[in-house]
Structure formats: C-alpha cells, structure tokens
Amino acid sequence: VRFGALSCWLDDSSTEHKGPVQVIQVKEDMVMVLMDGSLKLVTPEGAPAPGLRTPEIPMTEAVEAVAM
C-alpha cells in the first residue's frame, strides 16, 4: 500500500471510530495513524512499528489532524 504524503479521510457512515482518522506515510516501512484519540506508528500492514519505545501515544485533548 502506498499512501500519499498527506492521506486523510473522514467516513461519516462508519461508527467504529470516534473522531477523525488520518494516515500519513512517514517512511517506506512506517505509517502514522491518528484514530480513536491516539496517535499510532505502525507498519503498512498495521502492526506496531518495531524499534520504538512507544508506538502509541494517547491524546488527552481532541485532535483533528496532525502534520509532519
């Protein structure tokens, strides 16, 4: 899967996720995902990115988008 530099979508028809969903490919093997009130760094397959101390950062405030 190849994402653009800033791929973002909001799906009003789905009730699975609370709030915005945003996906940004930061490296060839790492994707940053904003979803359900947390920021996750994962592989393109969705597994936690290896070699990181914290692959998930919970957000205490409402966040609508992130940028790099």
HTML snippet that shows the backbone in 3Dmol.js (N, CA, C, O; Angstrom):
<script src="https://3Dmol.org/build/3Dmol-min.js"></script>
<div id="view" style="width:600px;height:400px;position:relative"></div>
<script>
const pdb = `
ATOM      1  N   VAL A   1       0.850  -1.174   0.000  1.00  0.00           N
ATOM      2  CA  VAL A   1       0.000   0.000   0.000  1.00  0.00           C
ATOM      3  C   VAL A   1       0.889   1.227   0.000  1.00  0.00           C
ATOM      4  O   VAL A   1       1.808   1.334   0.811  1.00  0.00           O
ATOM      5  N   ARG A   2       0.623   2.135  -0.890  1.00  0.00           N
ATOM      6  CA  ARG A   2       1.353   3.401  -0.943  1.00  0.00           C
ATOM      7  C   ARG A   2       0.383   4.535  -0.660  1.00  0.00           C
ATOM      8  O   ARG A   2      -0.587   4.726  -1.395  1.00  0.00           O
ATOM      9  N   PHE A   3       0.638   5.280   0.391  1.00  0.00           N
ATOM     10  CA  PHE A   3      -0.171   6.444   0.716  1.00  0.00           C
ATOM     11  C   PHE A   3       0.539   7.680   0.189  1.00  0.00           C
ATOM     12  O   PHE A   3       1.762   7.680   0.052  1.00  0.00           O
ATOM     13  N   GLY A   4      -0.205   8.720  -0.104  1.00  0.00           N
ATOM     14  CA  GLY A   4       0.397   9.990  -0.484  1.00  0.00           C
ATOM     15  C   GLY A   4       1.044  10.628   0.729  1.00  0.00           C
ATOM     16  O   GLY A   4       0.948  10.100   1.837  1.00  0.00           O
ATOM     17  N   ALA A   5       1.694  11.743   0.530  1.00  0.00           N
ATOM     18  CA  ALA A   5       2.368  12.416   1.643  1.00  0.00           C
ATOM     19  C   ALA A   5       1.391  12.781   2.751  1.00  0.00           C
ATOM     20  O   ALA A   5       1.733  12.690   3.930  1.00  0.00           O
ATOM     21  N   LEU A   6       0.189  13.191   2.392  1.00  0.00           N
ATOM     22  CA  LEU A   6      -0.836  13.517   3.386  1.00  0.00           C
ATOM     23  C   LEU A   6      -2.151  12.895   2.952  1.00  0.00           C
ATOM     24  O   LEU A   6      -2.964  13.544   2.294  1.00  0.00           O
ATOM     25  N   SER A   7      -2.361  11.640   3.317  1.00  0.00           N
ATOM     26  CA  SER A   7      -3.626  10.975   3.003  1.00  0.00           C
ATOM     27  C   SER A   7      -4.536  11.121   4.204  1.00  0.00           C
ATOM     28  O   SER A   7      -4.141  10.786   5.321  1.00  0.00           O
ATOM     29  N   CYS A   8      -5.738  11.609   3.999  1.00  0.00           N
ATOM     30  CA  CYS A   8      -6.667  11.817   5.102  1.00  0.00           C
ATOM     31  C   CYS A   8      -8.076  11.559   4.614  1.00  0.00           C
ATOM     32  O   CYS A   8      -8.429  11.931   3.495  1.00  0.00           O
ATOM     33  N   TRP A   9      -8.880  10.925   5.443  1.00  0.00           N
ATOM     34  CA  TRP A   9     -10.276  10.741   5.097  1.00  0.00           C
ATOM     35  C   TRP A   9     -11.112  10.694   6.364  1.00  0.00           C
ATOM     36  O   TRP A   9     -10.638  10.270   7.418  1.00  0.00           O
ATOM     37  N   LEU A  10     -12.333  11.125   6.255  1.00  0.00           N
ATOM     38  CA  LEU A  10     -13.301  11.068   7.343  1.00  0.00           C
ATOM     39  C   LEU A  10     -14.500  10.320   6.806  1.00  0.00           C
ATOM     40  O   LEU A  10     -15.052  10.699   5.773  1.00  0.00           O
ATOM     41  N   ASP A  11     -14.910   9.278   7.477  1.00  0.00           N
ATOM     42  CA  ASP A  11     -16.008   8.450   6.989  1.00  0.00           C
ATOM     43  C   ASP A  11     -17.199   8.621   7.911  1.00  0.00           C
ATOM     44  O   ASP A  11     -17.234   8.034   8.992  1.00  0.00           O
ATOM     45  N   ASP A  12     -18.181   9.422   7.497  1.00  0.00           N
ATOM     46  CA  ASP A  12     -19.364   9.675   8.321  1.00  0.00           C
ATOM     47  C   ASP A  12     -20.269   8.461   8.426  1.00  0.00           C
ATOM     48  O   ASP A  12     -21.088   8.395   9.342  1.00  0.00           O
ATOM     49  N   SER A  13     -20.150   7.488   7.510  1.00  0.00           N
ATOM     50  CA  SER A  13     -21.039   6.332   7.524  1.00  0.00           C
ATOM     51  C   SER A  13     -20.610   5.282   8.537  1.00  0.00           C
ATOM     52  O   SER A  13     -21.394   4.387   8.854  1.00  0.00           O
ATOM     53  N   SER A  14     -19.403   5.365   9.048  1.00  0.00           N
ATOM     54  CA  SER A  14     -18.894   4.361   9.977  1.00  0.00           C
ATOM     55  C   SER A  14     -19.011   4.864  11.409  1.00  0.00           C
ATOM     56  O   SER A  14     -18.719   6.027  11.688  1.00  0.00           O
ATOM     57  N   THR A  15     -19.438   3.989  12.317  1.00  0.00           N
ATOM     58  CA  THR A  15     -19.492   4.344  13.736  1.00  0.00           C
ATOM     59  C   THR A  15     -18.429   3.592  14.524  1.00  0.00           C
ATOM     60  O   THR A  15     -18.430   3.636  15.754  1.00  0.00           O
ATOM     61  N   GLU A  16     -17.515   2.900  13.832  1.00  0.00           N
ATOM     62  CA  GLU A  16     -16.477   2.136  14.514  1.00  0.00           C
ATOM     63  C   GLU A  16     -15.470   3.032  15.215  1.00  0.00           C
ATOM     64  O   GLU A  16     -14.985   2.673  16.288  1.00  0.00           O
ATOM     65  N   HIS A  17     -15.137   4.186  14.646  1.00  0.00           N
ATOM     66  CA  HIS A  17     -14.110   5.056  15.191  1.00  0.00           C
ATOM     67  C   HIS A  17     -14.735   6.341  15.705  1.00  0.00           C
ATOM     68  O   HIS A  17     -15.676   6.876  15.118  1.00  0.00           O
ATOM     69  N   LYS A  18     -14.191   6.823  16.815  1.00  0.00           N
ATOM     70  CA  LYS A  18     -14.647   8.086  17.385  1.00  0.00           C
ATOM     71  C   LYS A  18     -13.721   9.181  16.883  1.00  0.00           C
ATOM     72  O   LYS A  18     -12.524   9.154  17.171  1.00  0.00           O
ATOM     73  N   GLY A  19     -14.244  10.131  16.148  1.00  0.00           N
ATOM     74  CA  GLY A  19     -13.436  11.244  15.674  1.00  0.00           C
ATOM     75  C   GLY A  19     -12.748  10.961  14.359  1.00  0.00           C
ATOM     76  O   GLY A  19     -13.034   9.961  13.701  1.00  0.00           O
ATOM     77  N   PRO A  20     -11.830  11.853  13.972  1.00  0.00           N
ATOM     78  CA  PRO A  20     -11.182  11.769  12.675  1.00  0.00           C
ATOM     79  C   PRO A  20     -10.227  10.588  12.572  1.00  0.00           C
ATOM     80  O   PRO A  20      -9.722  10.077  13.572  1.00  0.00           O
ATOM     81  N   VAL A  21      -9.999  10.177  11.347  1.00  0.00           N
ATOM     82  CA  VAL A  21      -8.979   9.180  11.034  1.00  0.00           C
ATOM     83  C   VAL A  21      -8.059   9.828  10.014  1.00  0.00           C
ATOM     84  O   VAL A  21      -8.519  10.338   8.992  1.00  0.00           O
ATOM     85  N   GLN A  22      -6.760   9.809  10.286  1.00  0.00           N
ATOM     86  CA  GLN A  22      -5.789  10.388   9.368  1.00  0.00           C
ATOM     87  C   GLN A  22      -4.618   9.434   9.261  1.00  0.00           C
ATOM     88  O   GLN A  22      -4.197   8.850  10.259  1.00  0.00           O
ATOM     89  N   VAL A  23      -4.088   9.271   8.055  1.00  0.00           N
ATOM     90  CA  VAL A  23      -2.965   8.374   7.807  1.00  0.00           C
ATOM     91  C   VAL A  23      -1.893   9.143   7.046  1.00  0.00           C
ATOM     92  O   VAL A  23      -2.181   9.776   6.030  1.00  0.00           O
ATOM     93  N   ILE A  24      -0.651   9.088   7.539  1.00  0.00           N
ATOM     94  CA  ILE A  24       0.480   9.733   6.872  1.00  0.00           C
ATOM     95  C   ILE A  24       1.619   8.725   6.808  1.00  0.00           C
ATOM     96  O   ILE A  24       2.025   8.182   7.835  1.00  0.00           O
ATOM     97  N   GLN A  25       2.134   8.471   5.616  1.00  0.00           N
ATOM     98  CA  GLN A  25       3.295   7.595   5.482  1.00  0.00           C
ATOM     99  C   GLN A  25       4.530   8.425   5.796  1.00  0.00           C
ATOM    100  O   GLN A  25       4.830   9.384   5.085  1.00  0.00           O
ATOM    101  N   VAL A  26       5.260   8.060   6.871  1.00  0.00           N
ATOM    102  CA  VAL A  26       6.417   8.838   7.296  1.00  0.00           C
ATOM    103  C   VAL A  26       7.724   8.250   6.784  1.00  0.00           C
ATOM    104  O   VAL A  26       8.700   8.979   6.602  1.00  0.00           O
ATOM    105  N   LYS A  27       7.757   6.959   6.552  1.00  0.00           N
ATOM    106  CA  LYS A  27       8.901   6.264   5.966  1.00  0.00           C
ATOM    107  C   LYS A  27       8.347   5.133   5.110  1.00  0.00           C
ATOM    108  O   LYS A  27       7.150   4.847   5.149  1.00  0.00           O
ATOM    109  N   GLU A  28       9.206   4.501   4.348  1.00  0.00           N
ATOM    110  CA  GLU A  28       8.740   3.407   3.491  1.00  0.00           C
ATOM    111  C   GLU A  28       8.082   2.297   4.303  1.00  0.00           C
ATOM    112  O   GLU A  28       7.139   1.655   3.841  1.00  0.00           O
ATOM    113  N   ASP A  29       8.586   2.075   5.520  1.00  0.00           N
ATOM    114  CA  ASP A  29       8.074   0.981   6.339  1.00  0.00           C
ATOM    115  C   ASP A  29       7.339   1.459   7.592  1.00  0.00           C
ATOM    116  O   ASP A  29       7.144   0.675   8.521  1.00  0.00           O
ATOM    117  N   MET A  30       6.925   2.742   7.637  1.00  0.00           N
ATOM    118  CA  MET A  30       6.248   3.268   8.823  1.00  0.00           C
ATOM    119  C   MET A  30       5.124   4.224   8.426  1.00  0.00           C
ATOM    120  O   MET A  30       5.296   5.092   7.571  1.00  0.00           O
ATOM    121  N   VAL A  31       3.975   4.043   9.068  1.00  0.00           N
ATOM    122  CA  VAL A  31       2.798   4.864   8.813  1.00  0.00           C
ATOM    123  C   VAL A  31       2.323   5.438  10.144  1.00  0.00           C
ATOM    124  O   VAL A  31       2.264   4.722  11.144  1.00  0.00           O
ATOM    125  N   MET A  32       1.987   6.725  10.161  1.00  0.00           N
ATOM    126  CA  MET A  32       1.442   7.366  11.352  1.00  0.00           C
ATOM    127  C   MET A  32      -0.074   7.435  11.194  1.00  0.00           C
ATOM    128  O   MET A  32      -0.581   7.923  10.184  1.00  0.00           O
ATOM    129  N   VAL A  33      -0.794   6.941  12.207  1.00  0.00           N
ATOM    130  CA  VAL A  33      -2.252   6.878  12.147  1.00  0.00           C
ATOM    131  C   VAL A  33      -2.831   7.626  13.341  1.00  0.00           C
ATOM    132  O   VAL A  33      -2.488   7.336  14.487  1.00  0.00           O
ATOM    133  N   LEU A  34      -3.705   8.586  13.073  1.00  0.00           N
ATOM    134  CA  LEU A  34      -4.469   9.267  14.117  1.00  0.00           C
ATOM    135  C   LEU A  34      -5.856   8.655  14.099  1.00  0.00           C
ATOM    136  O   LEU A  34      -6.581   8.779  13.111  1.00  0.00           O
ATOM    137  N   MET A  35      -6.231   7.989  15.196  1.00  0.00           N
ATOM    138  CA  MET A  35      -7.514   7.288  15.229  1.00  0.00           C
ATOM    139  C   MET A  35      -7.916   7.030  16.676  1.00  0.00           C
ATOM    140  O   MET A  35      -7.073   6.689  17.505  1.00  0.00           O
ATOM    141  N   ASP A  36      -9.180   7.190  16.974  1.00  0.00           N
ATOM    142  CA  ASP A  36      -9.732   6.873  18.296  1.00  0.00           C
ATOM    143  C   ASP A  36      -8.982   7.556  19.433  1.00  0.00           C
ATOM    144  O   ASP A  36      -8.759   6.951  20.482  1.00  0.00           O
ATOM    145  N   GLY A  37      -8.591   8.812  19.233  1.00  0.00           N
ATOM    146  CA  GLY A  37      -7.956   9.570  20.303  1.00  0.00           C
ATOM    147  C   GLY A  37      -6.527   9.189  20.598  1.00  0.00           C
ATOM    148  O   GLY A  37      -6.025   9.502  21.677  1.00  0.00           O
ATOM    149  N   SER A  38      -5.846   8.517  19.670  1.00  0.00           N
ATOM    150  CA  SER A  38      -4.437   8.228  19.875  1.00  0.00           C
ATOM    151  C   SER A  38      -3.692   8.306  18.553  1.00  0.00           C
ATOM    152  O   SER A  38      -4.277   8.196  17.475  1.00  0.00           O
ATOM    153  N   LEU A  39      -2.393   8.498  18.668  1.00  0.00           N
ATOM    154  CA  LEU A  39      -1.504   8.560  17.522  1.00  0.00           C
ATOM    155  C   LEU A  39      -0.683   7.282  17.538  1.00  0.00           C
ATOM    156  O   LEU A  39      -0.011   6.992  18.528  1.00  0.00           O
ATOM    157  N   LYS A  40      -0.726   6.513  16.454  1.00  0.00           N
ATOM    158  CA  LYS A  40      -0.040   5.225  16.402  1.00  0.00           C
ATOM    159  C   LYS A  40       0.977   5.232  15.276  1.00  0.00           C
ATOM    160  O   LYS A  40       0.716   5.786  14.208  1.00  0.00           O
ATOM    161  N   LEU A  41       2.130   4.625  15.501  1.00  0.00           N
ATOM    162  CA  LEU A  41       3.118   4.403  14.459  1.00  0.00           C
ATOM    163  C   LEU A  41       3.119   2.910  14.171  1.00  0.00           C
ATOM    164  O   LEU A  41       3.424   2.095  15.042  1.00  0.00           O
ATOM    165  N   VAL A  42       2.774   2.564  12.936  1.00  0.00           N
ATOM    166  CA  VAL A  42       2.606   1.163  12.562  1.00  0.00           C
ATOM    167  C   VAL A  42       3.302   0.887  11.239  1.00  0.00           C
ATOM    168  O   VAL A  42       3.710   1.808  10.532  1.00  0.00           O
ATOM    169  N   THR A  43       3.431  -0.402  10.914  1.00  0.00           N
ATOM    170  CA  THR A  43       3.918  -0.812   9.606  1.00  0.00           C
ATOM    171  C   THR A  43       2.779  -0.644   8.605  1.00  0.00           C
ATOM    172  O   THR A  43       1.631  -0.484   9.017  1.00  0.00           O
ATOM    173  N   PRO A  44       3.061  -0.676   7.303  1.00  0.00           N
ATOM    174  CA  PRO A  44       1.969  -0.598   6.323  1.00  0.00           C
ATOM    175  C   PRO A  44       0.933  -1.713   6.484  1.00  0.00           C
ATOM    176  O   PRO A  44      -0.199  -1.573   6.023  1.00  0.00           O
ATOM    177  N   GLU A  45       1.309  -2.813   7.132  1.00  0.00           N
ATOM    178  CA  GLU A  45       0.373  -3.904   7.385  1.00  0.00           C
ATOM    179  C   GLU A  45      -0.466  -3.678   8.637  1.00  0.00           C
ATOM    180  O   GLU A  45      -1.430  -4.407   8.869  1.00  0.00           O
ATOM    181  N   GLY A  46      -0.111  -2.672   9.455  1.00  0.00           N
ATOM    182  CA  GLY A  46      -0.893  -2.349  10.646  1.00  0.00           C
ATOM    183  C   GLY A  46      -0.305  -2.832  11.956  1.00  0.00           C
ATOM    184  O   GLY A  46      -0.885  -2.579  13.012  1.00  0.00           O
ATOM    185  N   ALA A  47       0.833  -3.522  11.925  1.00  0.00           N
ATOM    186  CA  ALA A  47       1.488  -3.975  13.157  1.00  0.00           C
ATOM    187  C   ALA A  47       2.236  -2.795  13.785  1.00  0.00           C
ATOM    188  O   ALA A  47       2.647  -1.883  13.068  1.00  0.00           O
ATOM    189  N   PRO A  48       2.419  -2.794  15.119  1.00  0.00           N
ATOM    190  CA  PRO A  48       3.193  -1.717  15.745  1.00  0.00           C
ATOM    191  C   PRO A  48       4.583  -1.619  15.111  1.00  0.00           C
ATOM    192  O   PRO A  48       5.215  -2.640  14.841  1.00  0.00           O
ATOM    193  N   ALA A  49       5.052  -0.407  14.878  1.00  0.00           N
ATOM    194  CA  ALA A  49       6.364  -0.199  14.266  1.00  0.00           C
ATOM    195  C   ALA A  49       7.448  -0.736  15.198  1.00  0.00           C
ATOM    196  O   ALA A  49       7.446  -0.422  16.388  1.00  0.00           O
ATOM    197  N   PRO A  50       8.369  -1.539  14.675  1.00  0.00           N
ATOM    198  CA  PRO A  50       9.418  -2.118  15.517  1.00  0.00           C
ATOM    199  C   PRO A  50      10.466  -1.080  15.910  1.00  0.00           C
ATOM    200  O   PRO A  50      10.688  -0.101  15.198  1.00  0.00           O
ATOM    201  N   GLY A  51      11.098  -1.310  17.045  1.00  0.00           N
ATOM    202  CA  GLY A  51      12.210  -0.478  17.475  1.00  0.00           C
ATOM    203  C   GLY A  51      11.830   0.834  18.135  1.00  0.00           C
ATOM    204  O   GLY A  51      12.693   1.683  18.359  1.00  0.00           O
ATOM    205  N   LEU A  52      10.565   1.014  18.448  1.00  0.00           N
ATOM    206  CA  LEU A  52      10.139   2.250  19.103  1.00  0.00           C
ATOM    207  C   LEU A  52       9.841   1.988  20.569  1.00  0.00           C
ATOM    208  O   LEU A  52       9.332   0.926  20.927  1.00  0.00           O
ATOM    209  N   ARG A  53      10.154   2.947  21.405  1.00  0.00           N
ATOM    210  CA  ARG A  53       9.826   2.826  22.821  1.00  0.00           C
ATOM    211  C   ARG A  53       8.321   2.829  23.035  1.00  0.00           C
ATOM    212  O   ARG A  53       7.793   2.038  23.816  1.00  0.00           O
ATOM    213  N   THR A  54       7.638   3.723  22.337  1.00  0.00           N
ATOM    214  CA  THR A  54       6.192   3.865  22.464  1.00  0.00           C
ATOM    215  C   THR A  54       5.580   3.999  21.078  1.00  0.00           C
ATOM    216  O   THR A  54       5.613   5.086  20.501  1.00  0.00           O
ATOM    217  N   PRO A  55       5.016   2.912  20.521  1.00  0.00           N
ATOM    218  CA  PRO A  55       4.409   3.008  19.196  1.00  0.00           C
ATOM    219  C   PRO A  55       3.022   3.647  19.209  1.00  0.00           C
ATOM    220  O   PRO A  55       2.451   3.896  18.148  1.00  0.00           O
ATOM    221  N   GLU A  56       2.465   3.918  20.408  1.00  0.00           N
ATOM    222  CA  GLU A  56       1.145   4.543  20.504  1.00  0.00           C
ATOM    223  C   GLU A  56       1.178   5.652  21.541  1.00  0.00           C
ATOM    224  O   GLU A  56       1.684   5.467  22.648  1.00  0.00           O
ATOM    225  N   ILE A  57       0.628   6.819  21.171  1.00  0.00           N
ATOM    226  CA  ILE A  57       0.584   7.972  22.069  1.00  0.00           C
ATOM    227  C   ILE A  57      -0.875   8.369  22.261  1.00  0.00           C
ATOM    228  O   ILE A  57      -1.499   8.878  21.330  1.00  0.00           O
ATOM    229  N   PRO A  58      -1.434   8.143  23.460  1.00  0.00           N
ATOM    230  CA  PRO A  58      -2.814   8.575  23.698  1.00  0.00           C
ATOM    231  C   PRO A  58      -2.884  10.097  23.782  1.00  0.00           C
ATOM    232  O   PRO A  58      -1.991  10.737  24.338  1.00  0.00           O
ATOM    233  N   MET A  59      -3.943  10.667  23.230  1.00  0.00           N
ATOM    234  CA  MET A  59      -4.146  12.117  23.255  1.00  0.00           C
ATOM    235  C   MET A  59      -5.147  12.463  24.355  1.00  0.00           C
ATOM    236  O   MET A  59      -6.213  11.855  24.446  1.00  0.00           O
ATOM    237  N   THR A  60      -4.798  13.444  25.190  1.00  0.00           N
ATOM    238  CA  THR A  60      -5.707  13.851  26.260  1.00  0.00           C
ATOM    239  C   THR A  60      -6.674  14.934  25.797  1.00  0.00           C
ATOM    240  O   THR A  60      -7.708  15.152  26.428  1.00  0.00           O
ATOM    241  N   GLU A  61      -6.348  15.610  24.704  1.00  0.00           N
ATOM    242  CA  GLU A  61      -7.211  16.638  24.124  1.00  0.00           C
ATOM    243  C   GLU A  61      -7.725  16.146  22.778  1.00  0.00           C
ATOM    244  O   GLU A  61      -7.123  15.261  22.169  1.00  0.00           O
ATOM    245  N   ALA A  62      -8.824  16.709  22.314  1.00  0.00           N
ATOM    246  CA  ALA A  62      -9.354  16.356  20.999  1.00  0.00           C
ATOM    247  C   ALA A  62      -8.399  16.863  19.920  1.00  0.00           C
ATOM    248  O   ALA A  62      -8.046  18.042  19.902  1.00  0.00           O
ATOM    249  N   VAL A  63      -7.986  15.976  19.026  1.00  0.00           N
ATOM    250  CA  VAL A  63      -7.076  16.315  17.935  1.00  0.00           C
ATOM    251  C   VAL A  63      -7.770  15.975  16.629  1.00  0.00           C
ATOM    252  O   VAL A  63      -8.247  14.854  16.451  1.00  0.00           O
ATOM    253  N   GLU A  64      -7.830  16.931  15.716  1.00  0.00           N
ATOM    254  CA  GLU A  64      -8.495  16.707  14.434  1.00  0.00           C
ATOM    255  C   GLU A  64      -7.533  16.327  13.333  1.00  0.00           C
ATOM    256  O   GLU A  64      -7.935  15.663  12.378  1.00  0.00           O
ATOM    257  N   ALA A  65      -6.262  16.727  13.431  1.00  0.00           N
ATOM    258  CA  ALA A  65      -5.295  16.425  12.380  1.00  0.00           C
ATOM    259  C   ALA A  65      -3.887  16.586  12.929  1.00  0.00           C
ATOM    260  O   ALA A  65      -3.664  17.305  13.903  1.00  0.00           O
ATOM    261  N   VAL A  66      -2.944  15.912  12.295  1.00  0.00           N
ATOM    262  CA  VAL A  66      -1.531  16.057  12.614  1.00  0.00           C
ATOM    263  C   VAL A  66      -0.787  16.286  11.303  1.00  0.00           C
ATOM    264  O   VAL A  66      -1.290  15.935  10.236  1.00  0.00           O
ATOM    265  N   ALA A  67       0.396  16.867  11.377  1.00  0.00           N
ATOM    266  CA  ALA A  67       1.215  17.102  10.189  1.00  0.00           C
ATOM    267  C   ALA A  67       2.671  16.893  10.556  1.00  0.00           C
ATOM    268  O   ALA A  67       3.059  16.983  11.721  1.00  0.00           O
ATOM    269  N   MET A  68       3.451  16.617   9.556  1.00  0.00           N
ATOM    270  CA  MET A  68       4.887  16.429   9.762  1.00  0.00           C
ATOM    271  C   MET A  68       5.645  17.388   8.896  1.00  0.00           C
ATOM    272  O   MET A  68       6.875  17.397   8.915  1.00  0.00           O
TER     273      MET A  68
END
`;
const viewer = $3Dmol.createViewer("view");
viewer.addModel(pdb, "pdb");
viewer.setStyle({}, {cartoon: {color: "spectrum"}});
viewer.zoomTo();
viewer.render();
</script>
